[in-house]
């Protein structure tokens, strides 16, 4: 007796169709899974056997062979438990095989038969819809996420409910696609006192998707400013929200109760993070922090403390907007269009740039600190600002709240790119000759000047806009470090 069930295997951000074939034949009772399963998938034998027994269903006393086709595709994870169990039940005619063929399935089984959620439900649901499945069996917790893909989820909490549904004895509750929910409290830019120049570059970075480096002594508010950047970014469109949600779903980090991420994500990994954790990778490649921050903000606090290979690996996504992870079995591409924000001190002791404290770093120690960041990486920051220690009279000044700044940013984003005036272009050309400005640097200054013009509501980029953009890449901004 033979029965089939449809499921999907995750390969990067893609879900590839997998046909689960369960064959029962006479002989010594046994249970084997073939088709290139990994260790977690092989262990499904025990979970499926125990789950069927816990659901008070009959375990077939026959030779059971489960094939996961195509055999050349490696199957990883525990999401094959539910489709394997349903295929075995259909092969033993405990549920109708023809009805199971209309559905896809995804989920892990507990030993007591409960169905647990697995990463990538929305990606698998989209692939199931493209494959012609009308419904998707999934865990109750995954149902709102699967509904975002436009397929009707069959929300089940237990294997017994899935079997009863296929027999026509159980009607699962209707599930609607998730509606956006508030992220809760976000840090407000109004909390920052003084630091008008730093607040200005934050607004420019938000309006133009620019990378930002904040340098200066400890306690000047660099991290506080960086953590308030997400609050002034425009909301994600529905296609953007779905794209971000897919990445977080595959990584297994979707916030509980919020299947749809409609606000720009914010990620702040610790400086001990490995290269694979930052850009993605692993045996079965998974998205890293750069991809989890896609269309949002990646904050690298204390930039100079990160491992240099991890920082250098960011150069490709900063330039191309994606991460390509190559393995023997193929290549996975993860989107990574991010706003990179780095914060750092100007020297190891942190006193450099602070007029009230004398730096104690030796020339050798300072040189070693400088070497942690390559010139190629620094060149990819569009905005470089030294954040000085605020004076007492500045601490009482409150700036605009995040809500007002976000409205200005949204208005600027809607405008067309302004034209560069001839005089402004000549100023930019002179800057290439007088400043250590590369061809990439020139293009970045032009983009920043365009953003400044849009924030001002101008249709042309004037020399004043170029001059302000150049001030954020001037060598004087890091003169305390050099």
PyMOL commands that set and color helices and strands:
alter all, ss='L'
color gray80, all
select helices_A, chain A and resi 39-42+44-54+81-91+97-100+121-130+140-147+159-167+189-191+196-208+222-226+230-232+238-251+275-279+289-292+303-305+308-312+314-320+363-370+375-378+392-394+402-414+422-434+439-455+463-471+475-478
alter helices_A, ss='H'
color red, helices_A
select strands_A, chain A and resi 2-11+14-25+30-34+63-69+103-105+108-109+115-116+135-139+152-156+212-215+266-267+297-300+322-327+330-335+339-344+383-386+419-420+460-461
alter strands_A, ss='S'
color yellow, strands_A
deselect
rebuild
show_as cartoon
